[in-house]
Amino acid sequence: MELSKIESDYLEAGLDEFLKEKQDFLNKTEHEEIQMVILRVHLYIEKEMIRLTEIFLKHPQKFKGLNFKSRLDLLYGVGVIDKEIYDPIDKINTIRNSISHGLNYEFNKEEYKKIYDSLSNDILKEYKKDLQYFSKAISFSKKTRVLLLCVWVNLQSIVSTPYFTLLEIGSSYKILAYEEIEKYKKESF
C-alpha cells in the first residue's frame, strides 16, 4: 500500500511528535528518583488511555471522569487493548498507588520483577533491544526507566493503529471494488 503525500506527511508529523515526547520523557526522568519516574510514566500512560478512549469510543465524553484503573479496565473490556499491554500497565498502576499512598514506600527489585514478568514476549524483546544501547553496567534505576518507557511506547503505538487500520480497510475496499469492476467488464462485454 503506497501512501499519498498527505498521508505520509500526517504519519511523519505523528512520528515527530512521538519522538519529541519520548525524548522529553527521557530528559525529564534522567536524574529523577525511580518513584518519580513511575509517577511520570503513569501520567504519560493515562494521557494515551484518554486518547484511546477518544478514538475508539463513540461517546468518549461519557467516560471523562473515569479513574485510571476504570479506564484501563474499560479499554481492555471493549478490546481496544489486549492482555499483553493491560498486565504491565496494571502492575505500574498498583505500584503508583503504593507510592502515592505509602509515605515510606521504596521501589525495589521485587516490584521491578513484577512488571518485567508481566511483559509479553514482544515487549520483552523490545526492552532487551533497548537495553543494548547502554553499557553492560547499567544501573537498576536506568533499567527500570527503560522498562517503563517500553510499556508506554507500546501503548502509544496503539494510538496510531486506527489510522493504519483505516488505510488497510480503505485499501481492501479499493481492491475489492476494482475486482468487481473488472469482473463486471468481463461479464458485460
Steps between C-alpha positions, in 0.01 A plus 500: 500500500650828389429810706399832350702813580234612751498159671877492507519852645240407763696193607827691501350774718366233737838330513675831565258575785551153646882523481483843665281359783733203543806726520313731737428203727864389491624852574258559787567164663876485457578621853171424674459246777331183381176577688471827308566319170214260581266790576603672176456190280162447664398847376632426150307171493184670624528759222518220242204319654293819478599533134399137437163566666450800271597300190314176556187587696202660332421724799832551681363794700293248698825357637675827579497455879636145509793430726811329361403142593142535374622643169757220468230239568264668251762503221580136570133402531402643162809354330695819431801363687589139556635308796865543401480877556229490769709293744811722522289815517295347780823419689629855448169635631520282812855621566398861434222465759748357750726802444214750525350349814809375679730757652785252542451299182822397326503357150720190497612210281195296599267773368713531185469123448120522524494741207769309311320166543175653370656599166400313186775339291479784246535776760774304676691471173470878448615564856809281460579669169471844664733393781773423247549874445648527848821368648500161667513665842156656470353612831181359647345845471580528129376144432174589670472824305548315170249235607236762579572688179452177304153445647396858422640480145302184433180660622574814299540290185139386539391864467635510142347161411152633405649705220684201356193281544286749311760514222502120476120482497484772236764324295312170527178668384684656206637160399158338541331776301762473225453122482122543482532757221734274303264206549207713384692614191578140402142384551344800325713518193 
